[in-house]
Amino acid sequence: MDNVRNIVILTGAGISAESGIDTFRSDGGLWEQHRIEDVATPEGFARDPDLVLRFYDMRREAVLTKQPNPAHDALARLDREWSARPNHNLLIVTQNVDDLHERAGAAHVHHMHGELRSALCTACMKRSPWDAPMSDRPACPQCGVNALRPDVVWFGEMPYHMDRIYGFLRRADLFVSIGTSGAVYPAAGFVRDARELGAQTLELNLERSEGSAWFGESRLGPASKLVPQWVDEVLRVS
């Protein structure tokens, strides 16, 4: 770790599953209850906005009852201690729409798929912090129009912060993927980009992801155990 200064960490549904947040692709996950086309596409929202708004109201309400687990806490500790060192940088890129990284104390987080606790107004395109239901069609706090939607990235839409994420990847000395399936692009391609640019690559996952072969090292097990162990290792040897 002596030559590592810039770290990019990608987190997926596996890190929040241990906090009790359902994943989409696991048995019994949310996709078994609803079709992707119905609740996670612009077309589905246009076809039945009431269904989509109720779906995300339920997800938001459920997330508010959950707490960060030891994996979130460990990454927040790494974020705090690593970023305090001169010329050291860390970015957590998460595919998750929950805010458990922030509630654990992480400050350098980009939500590439948006956030459940945020509302996007389709009239003025402004974002507002949001914890209340949307299914009763509340007015936008910014412009007053009843045109709010969940501030999440649906299939067919462009993920957020991509220019900044790729900028960090180009400078990364170490890329770490935690709790991701490796099935959804563009995030699934980050390991290949990082490796081709010369970064070290590490996978921490319950099982090997679809892109596991691209990682220089894979450690398998629960995130709540693997991540604190890895963070202790990084801070001890660097």
C-alpha positions in Angstrom: 0.0 0.0 0.0 3.0 2.3 0.1 2.4 3.4 -3.5 -1.4 3.8 -3.1 -2.7 7.4 -2.8 -5.9 7.4 -4.7 -8.6 4.8 -4.0 -11.9 4.3 -5.8 -14.5 2.0 -4.1 -17.6 0.7 -5.9 -20.4 -0.6 -3.7 -23.5 -2.5 -4.7 -26.5 -4.1 -3.2 -24.5 -6.7 -1.3 -23.2 -4.2 1.2 -26.7 -3.0 2.2 -28.3 -6.5 2.2 -26.8 -7.1 5.6 -28.7 -4.1 6.9 -31.9 -5.8 5.8 -32.4 -3.9 2.5 -33.8 -6.2 -0.2 -31.7 -6.7 -3.4 -33.3 -6.8 -6.8 -31.6 -9.9 -8.1 -31.6 -12.3 -5.1 -34.3 -14.9 -4.6 -37.2 -13.2 -3.0 -35.9 -9.8 -4.1 -37.9 -6.9 -5.3 -37.7 -7.9 -9.0 -39.8 -11.0 -8.1 -42.6 -8.8 -6.9 -42.5 -6.3 -9.7 -41.4 -6.3 -13.3 -38.5 -4.1 -14.2 -40.5 -2.6 -17.0 -43.2 -1.6 -14.7 -41.3 0.2 -11.9 -37.8 1.0 -13.2 -38.2 2.5 -16.6 -39.4 5.9 -17.9 -42.0 4.0 -19.9 -43.3 2.3 -16.8 -43.6 5.7 -15.0 -45.5 7.2 -18.0 -47.8 4.2 -18.2 -48.7 3.9 -14.5 -47.1 6.7 -12.3 -49.3 5.7 -9.3 -47.7 2.2 -9.2 -44.2 3.6 -9.5 -44.7 6.2 -6.9 -46.2 3.7 -4.4 -43.3 1.3 -5.1 -40.7 3.9 -4.3 -42.7 5.2 -1.3 -42.5 1.7 0.2 -38.7 1.4 -0.6 -38.1 4.8 1.0 -40.1 4.0 4.1 -38.2 0.7 4.5 -34.8 2.3 4.1 -35.6 4.9 6.8 -35.9 2.0 9.3 -32.5 0.5 8.5 -29.1 1.2 10.0 -25.6 1.1 8.7 -23.8 -2.2 9.3 -20.1 -2.8 10.1 -19.1 -2.6 6.4 -20.6 0.9 6.1 -19.0 1.9 9.4 -15.6 0.6 8.2 -15.7 2.5 4.9 -16.7 5.7 6.7 -13.7 5.3 9.0 -11.4 4.7 5.9 -13.0 7.7 4.2 -12.3 9.9 7.2 -8.8 8.8 8.0 -7.5 8.3 4.4 -8.8 11.7 3.2 -7.1 13.4 6.1 -3.7 12.4 4.8 -1.8 14.8 2.6 -2.2 14.0 -1.1 -4.5 11.0 -0.4 -7.9 10.8 -2.0 -10.8 8.4 -1.7 -14.1 8.2 -3.5 -17.0 5.8 -2.8 -19.1 5.2 -5.9 -22.3 3.5 -4.9 -24.9 1.8 -7.1 -27.2 1.9 -4.1 -30.0 4.4 -3.6 -30.0 4.2 0.2 -28.1 6.7 2.3 -26.4 4.2 4.7 -22.9 5.3 3.6 -23.7 8.9 4.6 -25.4 7.9 7.8 -22.3 5.9 8.8 -20.3 9.1 8.3 -18.8 8.8 4.8 -18.3 12.2 3.2 -17.0 11.4 -0.3 -19.9 9.5 -1.9 -21.3 9.6 -5.4 -24.7 7.9 -6.0 -24.5 6.9 -9.6 -28.1 5.6 -9.6 -29.6 8.4 -7.6 -31.0 8.5 -4.1 -34.3 7.4 -2.5 -34.3 10.4 -0.1 -34.3 12.9 -3.0 -37.1 14.1 -5.3 -36.6 15.3 -8.9 -39.1 17.7 -10.4 -39.8 17.0 -14.0 -41.0 20.6 -14.5 -38.0 22.6 -13.2 -35.5 19.7 -13.0 -34.5 20.8 -9.5 -33.7 18.3 -6.7 -35.0 18.4 -3.1 -34.3 16.3 -0.1 -37.3 14.1 0.4 -38.5 11.7 3.1 -42.3 12.0 2.6 -44.6 10.0 0.3 -44.9 11.0 -3.4 -47.9 9.0 -4.2 -50.2 11.8 -3.0 -48.6 14.1 -5.7 -47.1 16.8 -3.5 -45.9 20.1 -5.0 -42.3 20.7 -5.8 -40.7 22.8 -3.1 -38.7 24.7 -5.7 -41.4 25.7 -8.3 -44.7 24.6 -6.8 -45.7 22.3 -9.7 -47.0 18.8 -8.9 -44.4 17.0 -11.0 -42.1 15.1 -8.6 -40.6 11.7 -9.4 -38.1 9.6 -7.5 -34.6 10.9 -8.0 -33.3 7.5 -9.1 -31.8 6.4 -12.4 -34.1 4.0 -14.3 -33.1 1.5 -17.0 -32.5 3.5 -20.2 -31.4 6.6 -18.3 -27.8 7.9 -17.9 -26.2 7.3 -14.5 -25.2 10.4 -12.5 -21.7 11.8 -12.0 -20.0 9.8 -14.8 -17.5 12.4 -15.8 -16.3 12.8 -12.2 -16.3 9.0 -11.6 -14.1 8.4 -14.7 -11.9 11.2 -13.7 -11.2 9.5 -10.4 -10.8 6.2 -12.1 -8.1 7.6 -14.3 -6.1 8.6 -11.2 -6.8 5.6 -9.1 -4.0 3.5 -7.7 -6.5 1.0 -6.2 -10.0 0.0 -7.3 -12.1 -2.0 -4.9 -15.5 -3.5 -5.7 -17.8 -4.5 -2.7 -21.0 -6.4 -2.9 -21.7 -6.0 -6.6 -23.0 -8.6 -9.1 -20.9 -7.3 -12.0 -24.0 -7.5 -14.2 -25.0 -3.8 -14.7 -23.0 -1.4 -17.0 -21.3 1.0 -16.9 -20.3 0.1 -13.3 -19.5 -3.5 -14.4 -16.8 -2.1 -16.6 -15.0 0.0 -14.0 -12.7 -2.8 -13.0 -11.5 -3.3 -16.6 -11.0 0.5 -17.0 -9.0 0.7 -13.7 -6.9 -2.4 -14.5 -6.0 -1.1 -18.0 -4.9 2.2 -16.5 -2.6 0.3 -14.1 -4.5 0.3 -10.9 -4.5 -2.5 -8.4 -7.9 -4.2 -8.3 -9.7 -6.0 -5.4 -13.1 -7.7 -5.2 -14.8 -8.2 -1.8 -18.0 -10.1 -2.4 -20.2 -12.9 -1.0 -19.5 -14.8 -4.2 -17.6 -14.2 -7.4 -19.1 -11.6 -9.6 -19.6 -11.8 -13.4 -16.5 -9.8 -13.8 -14.4 -11.5 -11.2 -11.7 -12.6 -13.6 -10.7 -9.0 -14.1 -9.7 -8.5 -10.5 -6.2 -9.1 -9.3 -7.5 -10.5 -6.1 -10.9 -11.7 -4.8 -11.9 -12.2 -1.2 -15.2 -14.0 -0.6 -17.5 -13.7 2.4 -20.0 -11.3 4.1 -19.2 -7.6 3.6 -19.7 -7.0 7.3 -16.7 -9.2 8.0 -14.5 -8.7 4.9 -14.7 -4.9 4.7 -13.6 -4.1 8.4 -10.8 -6.6 8.0 -9.6 -5.0 4.8 -9.9 -1.5 6.2 -7.8 -2.5 9.2 -5.2 -3.9 6.9 -5.1 -0.8 4.7 -4.7 1.6 7.6 -2.2 -0.6 9.4 0.2 -1.1 6.5 0.0 2.3 4.8 
